[in-house]
Amino acid sequence: MSSDRYDAIVVGAGPAGSSAALTMAQNNLSVALLERGDYPGSKNMFGGTIYTAPTEEIIPAFWQQAPLERPVVSDELWFVDHDSAVKIGFTGLRFAKPPFNKFTALRAKFDSWLAHKAVEAGAHLLTKALATDLVYERTGLMSKKVDGVLLDNGDVLRADVVVLAEGAPAYLAQKAGMRGNMETSSITLYVKEILDLPAGKIEERFNLESGCGTNIAFIGYPTSGVVGKAGIWTNKDSISLIVGGYLNQLISKGLNPFQLLERTKQHPIIKCLLDGAKPIEYMGATIPKGGYKNIPQLYGYGILVTGDAAMMISGRQGTDLAMLSGKYAAEAVCQAKAKGDFSPDILQAYERRIDSSYFMKDIEDHKNVGNYYKKYPDADYLINKMLNDAAYEYFKTDLEPGSQKIDKIIQQIRSFQHPWKTAKDIYHGIRNWGVF
Ligand SMILES: Cc1cc2nc3c(=O)[nH]c(=O)nc-3n(C[C@H](O)[C@H](O)[C@H](O)COP(=O)(O)OP(=O)(O)OC[C@H]3O[C@@H](n4cnc5c(N)ncnc54)[C@H](O)[C@@H]3O)c2cc1C
């Protein structure tokens, strides 16, 4: 049993934790950055997009040095039925040039790189270091302050403040009573497969300029009636494929995401994109959805919660909000250090910063997404079927005037459900699919 003291301990070397550690180390605080994995990123998964503008708030021109895969120039959304697909998308070649818009990335490389930026700034990174509990100090008869963490090897690390950046499960935040248990209808579960494919084949198959990347989201067939999606990201010489959906629906339909992965890979249109690609890695993870109502207590006496643990996620964006919230938490700690006061009165500057951020508005806007799909679990299925049936009718050559064809399509769409409900399904779909 040993005991060390720091200004701050950060639990978790994901995007939130490493950004917090980096910011504090840059401000000359002594920081321990704890990671339970063998190395930062070894246990972490995402689909694959790192967004430029928010990441530059952490490390300006990061794209000149970070281990990124491809700048994303094309975004597509495919509504997929069993033998057809309606596709919408945008290709913008200006996104292939500095300062770029976003990049595909692999977390094992990206998280490692970011954690080492914190180390370069002076943070002390401890890997294979699982924090199992918080350690408290009595500050009065009825009050106590967080004063460090207990590690699984029995070591105690002490600090003026602990920043929890443990990701979606947030065991320590729950133990501290800052966050409650989430309902399965507010959680999505995804699996990911990385498939090897040579760079030239990727560019030819996805119609990409040399070095450029794409992201395709698939709604409908892959998730077998569960509200969720599949997605492809093109890396340098591999493809990331994910699929999953709302946990309550997966459970009630008796589906597991690996079945959905096989289903997606066998789809006659998607299959062509994966032809000859060899699976090299599998992983799984959860996403807290509709998190606004589940946002935990963000600060306490000597403690702050950031990133996914604090539900800082909105649509398709999570790593960026994790990094920004980590940075804001660190800034509040630096202010507290300057005042020598780590009480909630001082640390609440973090909550004020989060509340005034651009992304809090987005998180709030997403707050009813989970509730909507709890009420209408077939909303995605209906939109998808409607679109594919209408497109089939439209593109089918037959012997009738065009106006008659359009009337037929309108009738067909109306026969599914009331147009107002269709409009609502599309509105909530846009939020859930992460479009805009
Ligand atoms: C399928 C899927 C697709 C996604 N796609 C995207 C995307 O394309 N773009 C995007 O921006 N976001 C995406 N996200 C969201 C994004 O991955 C998260 O928002 C982001 O990883 C949150 O960062 P974090 O640092 O808060 O948590 P995490 O990345 O989960 O990091 C937490 C870290 O803490 C460590 N840890 C946990 N507990 C302890 C402990 N007790 N002691 C020590 N270490 C601990 C973990 O090992 C991990 O390294 C996706 C998520 C999923 C699941």
The ligand as an ORCA input file, in Angstrom:
! r2SCAN-3c Opt
* xyz 0 1
  C     -20.853      2.789    -31.523
  C     -20.374      4.144    -31.162
  C     -20.086      5.059    -32.165
  C     -19.650      6.339    -31.851
  N     -19.293      7.168    -32.854
  C     -18.793      8.379    -32.562
  C     -18.274      9.201    -33.587
  O     -18.198      8.804    -34.752
  N     -17.811     10.428    -33.254
  C     -17.832     10.873    -31.967
  O     -17.421     12.009    -31.717
  N     -18.290     10.102    -30.965
  C     -18.754      8.865    -31.225
  N     -19.169      8.044    -30.212
  C     -19.193      8.559    -28.832
  C     -17.786      8.617    -28.234
  O     -17.150      7.380    -28.377
  C     -17.882      8.972    -26.751
  O     -18.714     10.089    -26.579
  C     -16.495      9.299    -26.186
  O     -15.672      8.170    -26.274
  C     -16.599      9.704    -24.711
  O     -15.321      9.944    -24.227
  P     -15.016      9.787    -22.660
  O     -13.585     10.165    -22.500
  O     -16.053     10.467    -21.877
  O     -15.214      8.230    -22.359
  P     -14.467      6.956    -22.957
  O     -14.006      7.184    -24.321
  O     -15.385      5.811    -22.695
  O     -13.172      6.818    -22.037
  C     -13.269      6.426    -20.685
  C     -11.900      5.886    -20.274
  O     -11.904      5.632    -18.883
  C     -11.308      4.366    -18.614
  N     -11.879      3.951    -17.328
  C     -13.188      3.692    -17.074
  N     -13.365      3.425    -15.772
  C     -12.142      3.503    -15.200
  C     -11.683      3.333    -13.871
  N     -12.531      3.067    -12.872
  N     -10.364      3.466    -13.623
  C      -9.483      3.773    -14.626
  N      -9.871      3.947    -15.913
  C     -11.184      3.836    -16.190
  C     -11.697      3.533    -19.815
  O     -10.862      2.419    -19.998
  C     -11.558      4.558    -20.942
  O     -10.248      4.629    -21.437
  C     -19.556      6.741    -30.489
  C     -19.836      5.821    -29.465
  C     -20.209      4.530    -29.793
  C     -20.442      3.541    -28.696
*
